[in-house]
Amino acid sequence: MAGESIAVVGAGLLGRLLAWKLLARGCQVTLFERGSRAGERSAARVAASMLAPYTEVASAERRVFDWGLMALRWWPEQIALLQAESGRQIAHAVDGSVVVAHDLDKSTLQHFMQQLQAVVPEHLERVQRLDRAQLTALEPELAQRYGEGLYLPDEGYLDNTALLAALETAISAAGGQWREHTEVAELAPQRLRVGGDWQPFDCVLDCRGTGAKGQLAGLRAVRGEVLWLHAPEVQLSRPVRLMHPRYKLYVSPRPQQRYVIGATEIESESMAPVTVRSSLELLSALYSLHSGFAEATVEHAWAHCRPAMPDNLPVVRAERGLLQVNGLYRHGYLLSPHVVEAALEAFDRRCIG
């Protein structure tokens, strides 16, 4: 409702999206963030931000797929609005992804198809098997090493760093107030405590991710690690998955021949830097995917902990004056559209009135 005073605690992906949406409704929004508005302490920054409902549902519940299909429609519309409001460009595309495997691992492609058959059989016709000529038409440089693959036309990606920056600009332009480098010691319906002072609000939105462990039962941390590379000798236009018996390497493109590389998913709360073991595995697999990565420059090696509930599905819990939104797990950019819309509905129905 217009004019309501809203506190958003945690300016990660969900916090920013909800703040942006509530400001558009005329609410007065204050964001409380432990780090800076640049989002350097947010899990949303350490992500490939792929929109991959098919590749994710192979190891997740059917709902992840359905919510992911919704994201494919939601993101282009919202990015267009956000670019207009912020004046910032956000690279994004929904023109499919490619899945390949080495000759010795070709059985992983068949296993992947069997997983899809079990979970989303009515959508299996959208998965296209590629021969070398078809692979050449989509990603010519992959066809030099692979004679077949899979094309998933209903997948894509977005540039998460550009998105976070655009949200910061749009929130500020709309009158959102930032409380950077501010630790919220405690929160409750319609109030929160910073230091020794309680501050009143019409509603408090708890979007702290793993920072909400003391208040959200069952919340745990899952560590993820990514590398950012500048690879002038590589020309890939779509996200690529390299299937492997032990892990699935993903490569997500960015402007100016930069790529985000990841595969690790570790049940750990450690925020330590990327390990040597993870780096070796990622880089070795990457070189096996495309030899052009041998001359790439590693610009960043980042690790962060993603918030997850016991069932690895997001949670939206509302009562008068308090809305808890959490648990994106490894599906942050894929599931956040559904979570944001569900949170706004819960906000209207239970938090304000």
Buried (B, 14 or more C-beta within 10 A) or exposed (E): BEEBBBBBBBBBBBBBBBBBBBBEBEBBBBBBBBBEBBBEBBBBBBBBBBBBBBBBBBBBEEEBBEBBBBBBEBBBEBBEEBBEBBEBEBBBBBEBBBBBBBEEBBEBBEBBBEBBEEBBEEBEEBBBEBEBEBBBEBBEBBBEBBEBBBBBEBBBBBBBBBBBBBBBBBBBEBEBEBBEEBEBEEBEBBBBEBEEEEBEBBBBBBBBBBBBBEBBEEBBBBBBBBBBBBBEEBEBBBBBBBBBEEBBBBBBBBEEBBBBBBBBBBEBEEEEEBBEEBBEBBBEBBEBBBBBBEEBEBEEBBBBBBBBBEEBBBBBBBEEBBBBBBBBBBBBBBBBBBBBBBBBEBBEEBBBE
